[in-house]
Amino acid sequence: MILGMSFMSALMTISGFKAPVIIDTPLGKIDDEHRKNITSELPVFLEGTQLILFVTPTEYDPKVKSNLSKFILKGNTYNIVENAKNDESQVVRK
């Protein structure tokens, strides 16, 4: 995961092309040290680029929330909420 993100960041830096970056569950299988580095340094590497992270509730712990809070624009946090039957989902602004 970290190698892939580093490679993507390097390509964007070299090419100058700033495409949005979307990553699904980036913190699921990494240790606390790398989780801290990704959540505090990745937004710096991708400055000027839209970064979208799909995270599970277990990934978005208080440390992650604190690290990312300085990079998140107010009103740009969303939850995906399922209905009681789990057959329909809604995207809700936090």
C-alpha positions in Angstrom: 0.0 0.0 0.0 2.7 2.5 1.0 4.9 1.6 -2.0 1.9 2.1 -4.3 1.1 5.5 -2.8 4.7 6.5 -3.1 4.8 5.5 -6.7 1.6 7.4 -7.5 2.9 10.5 -5.7 6.2 10.4 -7.6 4.4 10.0 -11.0 2.2 13.0 -10.2 5.2 15.1 -9.1 7.2 14.2 -12.2 4.4 14.6 -14.7 2.7 17.6 -13.1 -0.7 16.0 -13.7 -2.9 16.5 -10.7 -5.7 13.9 -11.0 -8.0 13.2 -8.1 -6.7 10.3 -5.9 -9.3 7.9 -4.6 -8.2 5.1 -2.1 -10.4 2.5 -0.6 -9.5 1.3 2.9 -6.0 2.6 2.9 -5.4 2.0 6.6 -6.8 -1.5 7.0 -3.7 -3.6 6.9 -0.9 -1.4 8.1 0.7 -0.7 11.5 0.2 2.4 13.7 3.5 4.0 12.6 2.6 3.8 8.9 -1.0 4.8 9.6 0.3 7.9 11.3 2.7 8.7 8.4 0.0 8.2 5.8 -2.6 10.4 7.5 -0.2 13.2 8.3 2.1 13.1 5.2 0.1 11.8 2.3 -2.0 15.0 2.1 1.3 17.0 2.1 2.7 15.0 -0.8 -0.5 15.4 -2.7 -0.9 19.1 -2.1 -3.2 20.7 -4.6 -4.8 17.3 -5.4 -8.2 16.2 -4.4 -7.7 13.2 -2.1 -10.7 10.9 -1.4 -10.4 8.2 1.3 -13.0 5.5 1.8 -12.4 4.4 5.4 -14.2 2.0 7.7 -15.2 3.1 11.2 -12.4 1.0 12.7 -9.8 2.8 10.4 -11.1 6.2 11.3 -10.0 6.2 14.9 -9.3 9.4 17.0 -5.6 9.5 16.0 -6.5 9.3 12.3 -9.2 11.9 12.7 -6.8 14.2 14.5 -4.1 13.8 11.8 -6.4 14.4 8.9 -8.4 17.2 10.5 -6.0 19.9 9.4 -6.4 18.8 5.7 -10.2 18.3 5.6 -12.3 21.2 4.4 -15.3 21.7 6.6 -18.4 20.2 5.1 -16.5 17.7 3.0 -16.9 14.6 5.2 -19.6 12.1 4.4 -21.0 8.9 5.8 -22.6 6.0 3.9 -25.6 4.9 5.8 -27.6 1.7 5.2 -31.3 1.2 5.8 -32.6 -1.4 8.3 -32.9 -4.1 5.6 -29.3 -3.4 4.4 -30.6 -3.2 0.8 -30.2 0.5 0.3 -27.5 3.1 1.1 -27.5 6.9 1.3 -24.5 9.2 1.3 -25.0 11.8 4.1 -23.0 14.9 4.8 -21.5 14.8 8.3 
